[in-house]
Amino acid sequence: MNNRLKELRAVHGWSQAHLADLLEVSRQTVNAIETGRYDPSLPLAFRLAAVFDTRIEDLFKPEGGDLERR
Amino acid sequence: MEDSRDHDHPVLPPEPSMSATDRRERNRYLRELVPPMVVYTVSVVAVTATVDRGTTGAAFWMLIPVIPLVVAALAVYRSIRRADEYTQFRQYRSMALGFGAAMMTAVTLGWLSIVDAAPPQGPWLVFGVGMLAWTLGLTFEPGGDR
C-alpha cells in the first residue's frame, strides 16, 4: 500500500515522533506505516486521516497487488 | 492566518529516536519489570548458594525464584497489552519465532535423549534458544527501521 504520510508530515512540519504522540503509537509504528512495511488497521487509518484532516483514500493508495484476491 | 511553510519543498524536522509516548511506555515497563527481576536475581543467588541439594526440601526452595519470574512475565504481558497494533504484531511474530525455535530444540533434545545423547542441561538450552530467537525476531525486523 502506498501512502502520503511522509509528504503530509513534511507539510505540517511534524517529526515521526510528534505524529506518533498525536496518534498515541510508537515512533517505530509511524516509520513502519510510512515506509510501507505495515498497513494500519482501519481504526488507526481513520485516526491518521483525522490528524491530517483528510480522507483515508487521499492518504493511502493501493498498489497493483493489493487489489488482487488472495 | 496563512500557512507560511513552503508546500512545494517541505522540510522534515530532525527525528528523535523516541516519542514522548515511547519514553512514557518504556519507563512504565521498566518500573514494572526491574523490581521482580532484581528479586529474581537475588533469590537465584540465595537459593543456589544456600540450598543443600541432597535434602528433601531442596526442590521447594529451588522453586522460589519462579515467583518473581511470574511477576516479570506479567509485566511483559501488560506491556504488550498496552502497546499499539504494530508493536503487538512485532511482539507476536517474534514470540512465534521463539516458540518455534524452542519447540524444535525440545524435539531435537527429546530424540537425543532416547539414545542418552542429550546434554544434561537440556531445559536451559530450550529456554536459551527460545529467548534468543524471540530477541533476534525483535531486533532484526524484516525491512529494518528505514
Backbone of each chain as ProteinMPNN parsed JSONL, in Angstrom:
{"seq_chain_A": "MNNRLKELRAVHGWSQAHLADLLEVSRQTVNAIETGRYDPSLPLAFRLAAVFDTRIEDLFKPEGGDLERR", "coords_chain_A": {"N_chain_A": [[0.848, -1.2, 0.0], [0.668, 2.127, -0.982], [1.434, 5.332, 0.455], [0.843, 8.753, 1.608], [2.068, 9.72, 3.794], [4.644, 10.666, 4.616], [4.961, 12.884, 3.019], [2.762, 14.516, 3.799], [3.371, 14.82, 6.461], [5.697, 16.277, 6.293], [4.706, 18.625, 5.183], [3.221, 19.572, 7.331], [5.261, 19.944, 9.052], [5.998, 18.08, 10.957], [7.682, 15.761, 13.049], [8.366, 12.197, 12.958], [8.139, 11.255, 15.509], [6.545, 13.205, 16.732], [4.147, 12.898, 15.313], [3.628, 10.302, 16.087], [3.082, 10.695, 18.791], [0.74, 12.177, 18.585], [-0.934, 10.237, 17.591], [-0.801, 8.397, 19.539], [0.865, 6.147, 19.35], [3.834, 4.101, 18.812], [7.005, 5.504, 17.712], [8.247, 3.831, 15.928], [6.105, 2.54, 14.806], [4.867, 4.52, 13.264], [6.971, 4.917, 11.481], [7.066, 2.394, 10.251], [4.604, 2.295, 8.942], [4.818, 4.484, 7.275], [6.944, 3.764, 5.595], [5.846, 1.687, 4.267], [5.998, -0.861, 5.292], [4.128, -1.801, 6.959], [0.67, -2.098, 6.995], [-1.816, -0.106, 8.32], [-4.489, -0.795, 10.703], [-8.045, -0.347, 10.147], [-9.206, 1.422, 12.169], [-6.848, 2.808, 13.015], [-6.03, 3.906, 10.606], [-8.144, 5.665, 10.154], [-7.716, 7.392, 12.289], [-5.274, 8.461, 11.523], [-6.041, 9.775, 9.183], [-7.698, 11.646, 10.356], [-5.954, 13.245, 11.944], [-4.516, 14.48, 9.956], [-6.472, 15.806, 8.765], [-7.851, 14.834, 6.51], [-9.025, 12.487, 3.967], [-9.218, 8.896, 4.173], [-8.801, 7.656, 1.715], [-7.376, 9.572, 0.405], [-5.036, 9.444, 1.638], [-4.0, 6.886, 1.552], [-3.02, 4.723, -1.074], [-3.827, 1.983, -3.017], [-1.544, -0.538, -4.181], [-0.828, -2.344, -7.25], [-0.928, -5.191, -6.654], [-2.34, -5.187, -4.28], [-5.06, -5.189, -4.669], [-5.697, -7.574, -5.695], [-7.313, -10.747, -5.437], [-6.589, -12.9, -2.751]], "CA_chain_A": [[0.0, 0.0, 0.0], [1.406, 3.393, -0.989], [0.773, 6.362, 1.264], [1.405, 10.112, 1.518], [2.352, 10.126, 5.175], [5.87, 11.458, 4.713], [4.688, 14.169, 2.35], [1.877, 15.332, 4.64], [4.101, 15.113, 7.695], [6.619, 17.368, 5.97], [3.904, 19.842, 5.016], [2.861, 20.057, 8.671], [6.482, 20.166, 9.838], [5.975, 17.163, 12.097], [8.583, 14.607, 13.057], [7.647, 10.93, 13.172], [7.866, 11.159, 16.949], [5.399, 14.072, 17.039], [2.959, 12.234, 14.776], [3.387, 9.135, 16.957], [2.427, 11.182, 20.014], [-0.642, 12.557, 18.252], [-1.701, 9.01, 17.364], [-0.567, 7.533, 20.704], [1.531, 4.909, 18.944], [5.286, 4.269, 18.9], [7.612, 6.112, 16.523], [8.507, 2.724, 15.002], [4.851, 2.248, 14.103], [4.744, 5.551, 12.222], [8.005, 4.62, 10.488], [6.69, 1.187, 9.503], [3.489, 2.645, 8.048], [5.336, 5.44, 6.282], [7.819, 3.079, 4.639], [5.089, 0.641, 3.595], [6.243, -2.19, 5.863], [2.957, -2.201, 7.737], [-0.58, -1.427, 6.663], [-2.532, 0.047, 9.59], [-5.884, -1.228, 10.794], [-8.976, 0.738, 9.786], [-9.278, 2.483, 13.194], [-5.643, 3.645, 13.003], [-6.061, 4.669, 9.358], [-9.083, 6.773, 10.366], [-7.055, 8.361, 13.177], [-4.281, 9.146, 10.694], [-6.771, 10.707, 8.319], [-8.232, 12.732, 11.199], [-4.912, 14.203, 12.356], [-4.113, 15.248, 8.777], [-7.695, 16.44, 8.284], [-8.064, 14.391, 5.133], [-9.765, 11.234, 3.897], [-8.334, 7.729, 4.095], [-8.434, 7.371, 0.311], [-6.372, 10.559, -0.017], [-3.811, 9.139, 2.396], [-3.492, 5.579, 1.117], [-3.347, 4.303, -2.441], [-3.433, 0.577, -3.173], [-0.671, -0.903, -5.303], [-1.465, -3.329, -8.098], [-1.155, -6.466, -5.993], [-3.208, -5.066, -3.105], [-6.465, -5.385, -5.024], [-5.907, -8.935, -6.179], [-7.838, -11.681, -4.45], [-5.526, -13.83, -2.323]], "C_chain_A": [[0.889, 1.257, 0.0], [0.678, 4.408, -0.102], [1.522, 7.69, 1.163], [1.804, 10.641, 2.892], [3.546, 11.066, 5.27], [5.65, 12.863, 4.147], [3.835, 15.077, 3.249], [2.547, 15.717, 5.958], [5.052, 16.293, 7.463], [5.866, 18.685, 5.82], [3.536, 20.449, 6.373], [4.081, 20.356, 9.539], [6.572, 19.278, 11.068], [7.06, 16.105, 11.954], [7.735, 13.338, 13.21], [7.246, 10.804, 14.641], [6.649, 12.004, 17.326], [4.104, 13.432, 16.542], [2.596, 11.022, 15.643], [2.678, 9.56, 18.241], [0.981, 11.576, 19.752], [-1.531, 11.316, 18.122], [-1.661, 8.073, 18.567], [-0.092, 6.148, 20.289], [3.039, 5.151, 19.062], [5.814, 4.914, 17.611], [7.883, 5.035, 15.476], [7.262, 2.398, 14.182], [4.642, 3.252, 12.968], [5.744, 5.262, 11.105], [7.606, 3.43, 9.63], [5.557, 1.473, 8.521], [4.014, 3.504, 6.899], [6.164, 4.746, 5.199], [7.131, 1.883, 3.977], [5.336, -0.758, 4.13], [5.036, -2.706, 6.627], [1.753, -1.394, 7.284], [-1.427, -1.321, 7.931], [-3.936, -0.536, 9.533], [-6.784, -0.054, 10.383], [-9.079, 1.807, 10.866], [-8.052, 3.401, 13.176], [-5.585, 4.481, 11.715], [-7.007, 5.868, 9.481], [-8.466, 7.85, 11.273], [-6.012, 9.159, 12.409], [-4.959, 10.192, 9.815], [-7.266, 11.908, 9.13], [-7.137, 13.731, 11.568], [-4.423, 15.032, 11.16], [-5.312, 15.973, 8.147], [-7.926, 16.112, 6.812], [-8.865, 13.09, 5.15], [-8.796, 10.079, 3.753], [-7.87, 7.504, 2.649], [-7.474, 8.42, -0.258], [-5.017, 10.297, 0.635], [-3.16, 7.857, 1.879], [-3.948, 5.27, -0.302], [-2.906, 2.857, -2.601], [-2.478, 0.4, -4.345], [-1.392, -1.995, -6.078], [-1.866, -4.607, -7.375], [-2.134, -6.397, -4.845], [-4.671, -5.377, -3.421], [-6.759, -6.79, -5.547], [-6.423, -9.826, -5.062], [-6.751, -12.685, -4.076], [-6.06, -15.221, -2.143]], "O_chain_A": [[1.746, 1.423, 0.868], [-0.54, 4.343, 0.064], [2.663, 7.75, 0.703], [1.867, 11.85, 3.116], [3.482, 12.116, 5.91], [6.085, 13.867, 4.71], [4.149, 16.252, 3.434], [2.316, 16.8, 6.496], [5.193, 17.178, 8.307], [6.331, 19.732, 6.273], [3.539, 21.668, 6.545], [3.963, 20.941, 10.616], [7.143, 19.663, 12.088], [7.317, 15.614, 10.855], [6.552, 13.399, 13.546], [6.165, 10.315, 14.969], [5.821, 11.583, 18.133], [3.095, 13.419, 17.247], [1.422, 10.752, 15.897], [1.781, 8.866, 18.72], [0.103, 11.343, 20.584], [-2.707, 11.332, 18.487], [-2.389, 7.081, 18.617], [-0.564, 5.127, 20.789], [3.474, 6.261, 19.372], [5.163, 4.874, 16.567], [7.765, 5.288, 14.277], [7.356, 2.027, 13.012], [4.284, 2.875, 11.852], [5.407, 5.35, 9.924], [7.787, 3.454, 8.412], [5.551, 0.957, 7.403], [3.7, 3.283, 5.73], [6.087, 5.107, 4.024], [7.759, 1.149, 3.213], [4.937, -1.74, 3.505], [4.932, -3.9, 6.909], [1.806, -0.167, 7.198], [-1.726, -2.338, 8.555], [-4.497, -0.742, 8.457], [-6.329, 1.086, 10.288], [-9.046, 2.994, 10.542], [-8.184, 4.618, 13.304], [-5.14, 5.629, 11.738], [-6.712, 6.952, 8.977], [-8.662, 9.047, 11.061], [-5.869, 10.366, 12.603], [-4.51, 11.334, 9.717], [-7.254, 13.041, 8.649], [-7.364, 14.939, 11.511], [-3.966, 16.162, 11.337], [-5.178, 16.658, 7.134], [-8.163, 16.995, 5.988], [-9.325, 12.644, 6.202], [-7.679, 10.256, 3.267], [-6.703, 7.203, 2.397], [-6.833, 8.186, -1.283], [-3.995, 10.854, 0.234], [-1.937, 7.757, 1.781], [-5.094, 5.517, -0.679], [-1.746, 2.531, -2.352], [-2.58, 1.087, -5.361], [-2.42, -2.511, -5.641], [-3.01, -5.051, -7.474], [-2.707, -7.416, -4.457], [-5.429, -5.782, -2.538], [-7.908, -7.147, -5.805], [-6.033, -9.688, -3.903], [-6.079, -13.248, -4.941], [-5.309, -16.13, -1.788]]}, "seq_chain_B": "MEDSRDHDHPVLPPEPSMSATDRRERNRYLRELVPPMVVYTVSVVAVTATVDRGTTGAAFWMLIPVIPLVVAALAVYRSIRRADEYTQFRQYRSMALGFGAAMMTAVTLGWLSIVDAAPPQGPWLVFGVGMLAWTLGLTFEPGGDR", "coords_chain_B": {"N_chain_B": [[-4.96, 32.934, 9.643], [-2.407, 32.707, 7.205], [-0.685, 29.782, 6.129], [2.737, 29.768, 6.257], [4.592, 27.931, 5.41], [6.64, 26.301, 2.95], [5.017, 24.563, 0.686], [5.701, 23.21, -1.605], [8.321, 22.445, -1.321], [8.716, 20.927, 1.174], [10.274, 20.583, 4.363], [11.529, 18.053, 6.382], [11.442, 17.782, 9.912], [14.171, 17.387, 12.36], [14.716, 14.05, 13.506], [13.812, 12.625, 16.48], [14.854, 9.716, 18.374], [12.967, 8.495, 19.925], [9.508, 8.861, 20.753], [7.47, 10.921, 22.936], [5.462, 9.301, 23.862], [6.66, 6.791, 23.507], [8.768, 6.966, 25.361], [7.375, 7.273, 27.763], [6.027, 4.823, 27.898], [8.197, 3.032, 27.912], [9.432, 3.731, 30.344], [7.39, 3.066, 32.14], [7.226, 0.32, 31.693], [9.784, -0.511, 32.524], [9.62, 0.212, 35.207], [7.809, -1.686, 36.073], [9.061, -4.07, 35.419], [11.741, -4.214, 36.359], [11.881, -4.371, 39.32], [10.794, -7.096, 39.976], [12.727, -8.573, 38.556], [15.055, -7.959, 39.875], [14.505, -9.069, 42.377], [14.268, -11.698, 41.528], [16.911, -12.25, 40.65], [18.335, -11.946, 43.047], [17.1, -13.954, 44.553], [17.765, -16.248, 43.108], [20.542, -16.296, 43.379], [20.648, -16.558, 46.141], [19.293, -19.021, 46.717], [20.765, -20.891, 45.223], [23.173, -20.707, 46.465], [22.71, -21.444, 49.069], [20.985, -23.643, 49.382], [20.858, -27.033, 50.229], [21.497, -29.507, 48.116], [20.961, -32.182, 48.395], [18.861, -32.602, 50.127], [15.381, -33.226, 51.103], [13.706, -30.993, 50.968], [14.829, -29.377, 49.085], [13.885, -29.041, 46.453], [11.594, -27.502, 46.829], [12.671, -25.042, 47.756], [14.18, -24.366, 45.521], [12.248, -23.633, 43.801], [11.459, -21.147, 44.524], [12.555, -18.818, 43.104], [10.908, -18.801, 40.896], [8.604, -17.424, 41.449], [9.04, -14.471, 41.481], [9.673, -14.439, 38.787], [7.299, -15.026, 37.506], [5.897, -12.704, 38.082], [7.459, -10.913, 36.629], [6.956, -11.876, 34.059], [4.276, -11.201, 33.88], [4.529, -8.449, 33.791], [5.674, -8.117, 31.262], [3.569, -9.113, 29.755], [1.539, -7.223, 30.353], [2.697, -4.954, 29.261], [2.718, -5.573, 26.544], [-0.011, -5.751, 26.121], [-0.71, -3.074, 26.424], [0.522, -1.943, 24.259], [0.712, -0.474, 20.926], [-0.913, -1.441, 17.793], [0.977, -2.25, 15.79], [3.322, -2.688, 17.252], [2.431, -4.744, 18.878], [1.979, -6.648, 16.885], [4.626, -7.098, 15.988], [5.716, -8.127, 18.344], [4.179, -10.477, 18.713], [4.849, -11.895, 16.415], [7.593, -12.27, 16.804], [7.521, -13.707, 19.166], [6.284, -16.0, 18.243], [8.294, -16.958, 16.619], [10.225, -17.465, 18.581], [8.854, -19.416, 20.05], [8.627, -21.463, 18.125], [11.356, -22.034, 17.691], [12.07, -22.918, 20.254], [10.445, -25.17, 20.471], [11.476, -26.765, 18.396], [14.028, -27.187, 19.371], [13.419, -28.573, 21.724], [12.253, -30.913, 20.695], [14.408, -31.942, 19.263], [16.219, -32.398, 21.377], [14.692, -34.246, 22.722], [14.685, -36.463, 20.984], [17.421, -37.015, 21.015], [17.672, -37.736, 23.652], [16.581, -40.257, 23.752], [18.561, -41.945, 22.948], [20.28, -41.522, 24.949], [21.905, -39.289, 24.501], [21.445, -36.67, 24.961], [22.263, -33.396, 26.171], [22.906, -32.711, 29.673], [21.85, -30.299, 30.652], [19.537, -29.738, 29.225], [16.837, -28.494, 29.434], [17.525, -25.811, 29.966], [18.757, -25.184, 27.623], [16.632, -25.258, 25.846], [15.14, -23.091, 26.848], [17.046, -21.026, 26.481], [17.466, -20.996, 23.666], [14.888, -20.39, 22.796], [14.465, -17.83, 23.953], [16.536, -16.454, 22.721], [15.79, -16.579, 20.027], [13.392, -15.149, 20.129], [14.344, -12.617, 20.893], [16.054, -12.065, 18.719], [14.169, -11.978, 16.709], [12.827, -9.635, 17.332], [14.84, -7.802, 17.103], [16.058, -7.976, 14.54], [14.292, -6.851, 12.323], [12.252, -7.604, 9.502], [12.981, -5.725, 6.7], [13.754, -3.578, 8.26], [14.408, -0.53, 10.24], [13.723, 2.001, 8.473]], "CA_chain_B": [[-3.572, 33.222, 9.261], [-1.954, 31.826, 6.127], [0.454, 28.92, 6.451], [3.883, 30.302, 5.515], [5.532, 26.884, 5.022], [6.754, 26.047, 1.52], [4.379, 23.273, 0.452], [6.352, 22.514, -2.727], [9.602, 21.899, -0.846], [8.644, 20.809, 2.632], [11.468, 20.043, 5.025], [11.183, 17.262, 7.559], [12.211, 18.178, 11.106], [15.066, 16.339, 12.868], [13.928, 12.942, 14.046], [14.261, 11.987, 17.721], [14.738, 8.259, 18.277], [11.768, 8.059, 20.647], [8.486, 9.871, 21.013], [7.121, 11.015, 24.366], [4.675, 8.088, 24.143], [7.63, 5.692, 23.651], [9.51, 7.135, 26.623], [6.441, 7.008, 28.86], [5.782, 3.384, 27.942], [9.443, 2.363, 28.32], [9.621, 3.958, 31.782], [6.393, 2.281, 32.872], [7.633, -1.086, 31.55], [10.946, -0.746, 33.39], [9.152, 0.276, 36.597], [7.121, -2.939, 36.393], [9.903, -5.247, 35.163], [13.018, -4.249, 37.091], [11.801, -4.921, 40.691], [10.772, -8.571, 40.056], [13.968, -9.152, 38.054], [16.046, -7.823, 40.962], [14.142, -10.101, 43.364], [14.61, -12.981, 40.903], [18.368, -12.428, 40.673], [18.742, -12.146, 44.45], [16.625, -15.259, 45.031], [18.562, -17.295, 42.432], [21.852, -16.336, 44.049], [20.457, -17.041, 47.511], [18.958, -20.452, 46.804], [21.857, -21.732, 44.704], [24.297, -20.66, 47.405], [22.394, -21.946, 50.42], [20.196, -24.884, 49.439], [21.592, -28.293, 50.196], [20.824, -30.222, 47.019], [20.628, -33.572, 48.738], [17.749, -32.699, 51.072], [14.047, -33.397, 50.502], [13.084, -29.675, 50.754], [15.612, -28.6, 48.114], [13.052, -28.707, 45.289], [10.723, -26.391, 47.233], [13.445, -23.802, 47.775], [14.629, -24.033, 44.158], [11.106, -23.061, 43.056], [11.214, -19.768, 44.997], [12.789, -17.796, 42.059], [9.857, -18.799, 39.867], [7.558, -16.447, 41.828], [9.296, -13.168, 40.836], [9.69, -14.605, 37.33], [5.894, -14.919, 37.079], [5.568, -11.263, 38.153], [8.139, -10.299, 35.474], [6.221, -12.283, 32.86], [3.054, -10.383, 33.863], [4.923, -7.097, 33.359], [5.819, -8.204, 29.8], [2.211, -9.279, 29.226], [0.824, -5.941, 30.445], [3.318, -4.028, 28.308], [2.241, -5.919, 25.195], [-1.437, -5.377, 26.088], [-0.809, -1.609, 26.283], [1.219, -1.5, 23.051], [-0.116, -0.245, 19.737], [-1.131, -2.639, 16.981], [2.182, -2.696, 15.088], [4.228, -3.219, 18.273], [1.879, -6.056, 19.236], [2.235, -7.53, 15.744], [6.049, -7.465, 16.031], [5.93, -8.991, 19.51], [3.586, -11.8, 18.49], [5.648, -12.561, 15.374], [8.857, -12.681, 17.419], [7.215, -14.771, 20.13], [6.035, -17.207, 17.451], [9.624, -17.422, 16.229], [10.822, -18.023, 19.798], [8.136, -20.653, 20.364], [9.031, -22.463, 17.13], [12.749, -22.414, 17.944], [12.088, -23.695, 21.495], [9.852, -26.476, 20.161], [12.43, -27.535, 17.596], [15.12, -27.583, 20.275], [12.884, -29.59, 22.63], [12.089, -32.166, 19.936], [15.758, -32.443, 18.982], [16.746, -32.954, 22.628], [13.89, -35.437, 23.011], [15.215, -37.585, 20.184], [18.765, -37.332, 21.514], [17.56, -38.378, 24.97], [16.229, -41.672, 23.557], [19.822, -42.708, 22.868], [21.108, -40.993, 26.05], [22.908, -38.368, 23.962], [21.037, -35.279, 25.23], [23.072, -32.76, 27.217], [22.173, -32.713, 30.948], [21.171, -29.015, 30.878], [18.615, -29.587, 28.097], [15.78, -27.481, 29.609], [18.101, -24.47, 29.837], [19.026, -24.994, 26.198], [15.319, -24.92, 25.265], [14.857, -21.715, 27.271], [18.002, -20.107, 25.856], [17.213, -20.885, 22.228], [13.612, -19.68, 22.653], [14.663, -16.414, 24.259], [17.409, -15.878, 21.691], [15.005, -16.405, 18.798], [12.442, -14.05, 20.411], [15.111, -11.366, 20.849], [16.504, -11.81, 17.342], [12.976, -11.618, 15.944], [12.513, -8.233, 17.596], [15.968, -6.953, 16.725], [16.249, -7.954, 13.094], [12.972, -6.759, 11.708], [12.307, -7.594, 8.051], [12.861, -4.37, 6.151], [14.504, -2.675, 9.129], [13.86, 0.785, 10.573], [14.267, 2.864, 7.402]], "C_chain_B": [[-3.103, 32.216, 8.208], [-0.716, 31.035, 6.544], [1.64, 29.342, 5.583], [4.849, 29.224, 5.05], [5.504, 26.663, 3.522], [6.219, 24.65, 1.219], [5.018, 22.513, -0.7], [7.65, 21.853, -2.285], [9.589, 21.785, 0.671], [9.91, 20.15, 3.195], [11.036, 19.294, 6.272], [12.041, 17.694, 8.741], [13.151, 17.059, 11.534], [14.27, 15.29, 13.635], [14.495, 12.406, 15.361], [14.034, 10.478, 17.645], [13.475, 7.74, 18.959], [10.782, 9.216, 20.772], [8.238, 9.931, 22.523], [6.318, 9.788, 24.779], [5.603, 6.896, 24.364], [8.335, 5.762, 25.004], [8.63, 6.795, 27.829], [6.234, 5.499, 29.037], [7.029, 2.624, 28.4], [9.653, 2.507, 29.83], [8.638, 3.13, 32.612], [6.76, 0.797, 32.86], [8.791, -1.409, 32.488], [10.548, -0.712, 34.865], [8.489, -1.036, 37.024], [8.039, -4.154, 36.301], [11.115, -5.34, 36.09], [12.878, -4.816, 38.517], [11.708, -6.448, 40.741], [12.063, -9.215, 39.534], [15.084, -9.048, 39.093], [15.787, -8.906, 42.011], [14.518, -11.483, 42.824], [16.108, -13.253, 41.007], [18.853, -12.725, 42.094], [18.334, -13.543, 44.918], [17.396, -16.404, 44.372], [19.912, -17.444, 43.125], [21.713, -16.957, 45.434], [20.208, -18.546, 47.553], [20.094, -21.338, 46.289], [23.039, -21.763, 45.676], [23.994, -21.38, 48.709], [21.7, -23.308, 50.444], [21.108, -26.109, 49.332], [20.869, -29.218, 49.213], [20.405, -31.645, 47.371], [19.387, -33.712, 49.595], [16.401, -32.785, 50.355], [13.386, -32.048, 50.206], [13.784, -28.84, 49.695], [14.755, -28.139, 46.935], [12.149, -27.515, 45.607], [11.485, -25.063, 47.158], [13.896, -23.394, 46.375], [13.49, -23.434, 43.32], [10.815, -21.613, 43.465], [11.466, -18.723, 43.89], [11.713, -17.746, 40.976], [8.807, -17.725, 40.168], [7.844, -15.057, 41.232], [9.333, -13.252, 39.309], [8.274, -14.503, 36.756], [5.469, -13.447, 37.067], [6.213, -10.537, 36.964], [7.406, -10.631, 34.181], [4.924, -11.481, 32.733], [3.35, -8.953, 33.417], [5.076, -7.06, 31.836], [4.434, -8.28, 29.154], [1.448, -7.949, 29.227], [1.381, -4.93, 29.445], [2.819, -4.297, 26.887], [0.761, -5.556, 25.047], [-1.615, -3.872, 25.846], [-0.297, -1.114, 24.93], [0.249, -1.259, 21.897], [-0.088, -1.474, 18.835], [0.133, -3.147, 16.29], [3.189, -3.296, 16.061], [3.745, -4.595, 18.715], [2.157, -7.067, 18.13], [3.683, -8.022, 15.754], [6.336, -8.422, 17.186], [5.402, -10.397, 19.244], [4.396, -12.583, 17.455], [6.96, -13.079, 15.978], [8.64, -13.79, 18.436], [6.946, -16.087, 19.396], [7.36, -17.817, 16.998], [10.319, -18.095, 17.417], [10.184, -19.352, 20.173], [8.563, -21.774, 19.411], [10.444, -22.971, 17.387], [12.843, -23.273, 19.203], [11.523, -25.099, 21.254], [10.821, -27.365, 19.386], [13.582, -28.039, 18.467], [14.654, -28.701, 21.202], [12.751, -30.938, 21.926], [13.461, -32.791, 19.657], [16.359, -33.093, 20.231], [16.001, -34.227, 23.013], [14.406, -36.651, 22.263], [16.588, -38.006, 20.677], [18.698, -38.084, 22.843], [17.229, -39.865, 24.843], [17.493, -42.537, 23.512], [20.824, -42.173, 23.906], [22.202, -40.039, 25.569], [22.551, -36.905, 24.22], [21.923, -34.678, 26.306], [22.257, -32.655, 28.506], [21.404, -31.41, 31.21], [20.183, -28.7, 29.759], [17.547, -28.525, 28.276], [16.31, -26.046, 29.473], [18.412, -24.142, 28.383], [17.725, -24.585, 25.477], [14.977, -23.469, 25.577], [15.747, -20.727, 26.529], [17.734, -19.903, 24.37], [15.918, -20.107, 21.982], [13.759, -18.189, 22.882], [15.513, -15.722, 23.186], [16.617, -15.596, 20.41], [13.998, -15.263, 18.956], [13.169, -12.702, 20.274], [15.558, -11.034, 19.427], [15.334, -11.384, 16.461], [12.604, -10.158, 16.123], [13.603, -7.3, 17.069], [16.103, -6.818, 15.222], [14.895, -8.015, 12.4], [13.097, -6.804, 10.195], [12.087, -6.177, 7.512], [13.598, -3.334, 6.964], [13.806, -1.351, 9.366], [14.424, 1.81, 9.599], [14.073, 4.331, 7.7]], "O_chain_B": [[-3.375, 31.02, 8.315], [0.176, 31.551, 7.217], [1.578, 29.29, 4.354], [5.827, 29.533, 4.369], [4.46, 26.82, 2.888], [6.903, 23.659, 1.472], [4.894, 21.29, -0.77], [8.033, 20.813, -2.822], [10.352, 22.458, 1.364], [10.516, 19.281, 2.569], [10.288, 19.809, 7.104], [13.236, 17.944, 8.584], [12.969, 15.91, 11.132], [13.291, 15.597, 14.315], [15.56, 11.789, 15.357], [13.136, 10.013, 16.943], [12.972, 6.671, 18.612], [11.167, 10.38, 20.881], [8.735, 9.098, 23.282], [6.462, 9.288, 25.895], [5.39, 6.09, 25.27], [8.48, 4.756, 25.699], [9.061, 6.134, 28.773], [6.259, 4.973, 30.149], [6.929, 1.681, 29.185], [10.004, 1.544, 30.512], [8.999, 2.569, 33.646], [6.629, 0.104, 33.869], [8.789, -2.44, 33.161], [11.056, -1.488, 35.674], [8.59, -1.447, 38.18], [7.84, -5.145, 37.004], [11.468, -6.426, 36.549], [13.68, -5.668, 38.9], [12.474, -7.065, 41.482], [12.457, -10.28, 40.01], [15.945, -9.923, 39.186], [16.712, -9.573, 42.474], [15.021, -12.332, 43.561], [16.526, -14.342, 41.401], [19.664, -13.623, 42.316], [19.103, -14.233, 45.586], [17.652, -17.423, 45.013], [20.365, -18.551, 43.419], [22.538, -17.768, 45.852], [20.837, -19.262, 48.331], [20.357, -22.404, 46.845], [23.807, -22.724, 45.704], [24.902, -21.871, 49.38], [21.816, -24.045, 51.424], [21.988, -26.195, 48.475], [19.747, -29.651, 49.475], [19.568, -32.232, 46.686], [18.896, -34.826, 49.781], [16.287, -32.466, 49.172], [12.58, -31.96, 49.279], [13.375, -27.709, 49.432], [14.873, -27.003, 46.474], [11.958, -26.63, 44.773], [11.006, -24.091, 46.573], [13.984, -22.203, 46.076], [13.723, -22.816, 42.281], [10.016, -20.934, 42.821], [10.655, -17.808, 43.747], [11.617, -16.77, 40.232], [8.193, -17.18, 39.251], [6.983, -14.508, 40.544], [9.063, -12.269, 38.619], [8.071, -13.966, 35.667], [4.77, -13.001, 36.157], [5.599, -9.656, 36.362], [7.252, -9.776, 33.309], [4.516, -11.122, 31.629], [2.531, -8.32, 32.75], [4.663, -6.096, 31.191], [4.157, -7.615, 28.156], [0.799, -7.59, 28.245], [0.634, -4.149, 28.857], [2.537, -3.369, 26.128], [0.328, -5.11, 23.984], [-2.545, -3.449, 25.158], [-0.632, -0.011, 24.499], [-0.873, -1.765, 21.888], [0.658, -2.423, 19.077], [0.342, -4.358, 16.212], [3.839, -4.293, 15.747], [4.549, -5.507, 18.906], [2.528, -8.208, 18.405], [3.943, -9.208, 15.554], [7.085, -9.389, 17.042], [6.083, -11.386, 19.512], [4.602, -13.788, 17.602], [7.38, -14.199, 15.688], [9.46, -14.7, 18.562], [7.331, -17.157, 19.868], [7.525, -19.037, 16.994], [10.924, -19.157, 17.275], [10.872, -20.296, 20.564], [8.829, -22.896, 19.842], [10.709, -24.171, 17.314], [13.598, -24.244, 19.234], [12.05, -26.088, 21.763], [10.968, -28.552, 19.677], [14.045, -29.169, 18.316], [15.387, -29.66, 21.444], [13.093, -31.978, 22.49], [13.649, -33.999, 19.795], [16.93, -34.182, 20.166], [16.585, -35.164, 23.557], [14.549, -37.733, 22.834], [16.893, -39.196, 20.751], [19.531, -38.942, 23.133], [17.562, -40.65, 25.731], [17.505, -43.682, 23.964], [22.035, -42.341, 23.768], [23.287, -39.982, 26.149], [23.252, -36.002, 23.764], [22.298, -35.366, 27.255], [21.035, -32.523, 28.445], [20.402, -31.427, 31.924], [20.009, -27.54, 29.386], [17.346, -27.714, 27.372], [15.628, -25.175, 28.933], [18.343, -22.987, 27.962], [17.721, -23.697, 24.624], [14.577, -22.71, 24.694], [15.27, -19.717, 26.01], [17.77, -18.777, 23.873], [15.849, -19.273, 21.08], [13.248, -17.378, 22.11], [15.257, -14.582, 22.798], [16.748, -14.537, 19.796], [13.778, -14.497, 18.018], [12.676, -11.777, 19.629], [15.461, -9.891, 18.981], [15.484, -10.538, 15.579], [12.124, -9.513, 15.191], [13.335, -6.174, 16.651], [16.243, -5.718, 14.687], [14.431, -9.067, 11.962], [13.954, -6.12, 9.636], [11.099, -5.525, 7.851], [14.027, -2.313, 6.425], [12.758, -1.071, 8.784], [15.465, 2.416, 9.853], [14.472, 5.181, 6.904]]}, "name": "protein", "num_of_chains": 2, "seq": "MNNRLKELRAVHGWSQAHLADLLEVSRQTVNAIETGRYDPSLPLAFRLAAVFDTRIEDLFKPEGGDLERRMEDSRDHDHPVLPPEPSMSATDRRERNRYLRELVPPMVVYTVSVVAVTATVDRGTTGAAFWMLIPVIPLVVAALAVYRSIRRADEYTQFRQYRSMALGFGAAMMTAVTLGWLSIVDAAPPQGPWLVFGVGMLAWTLGLTFEPGGDR"}
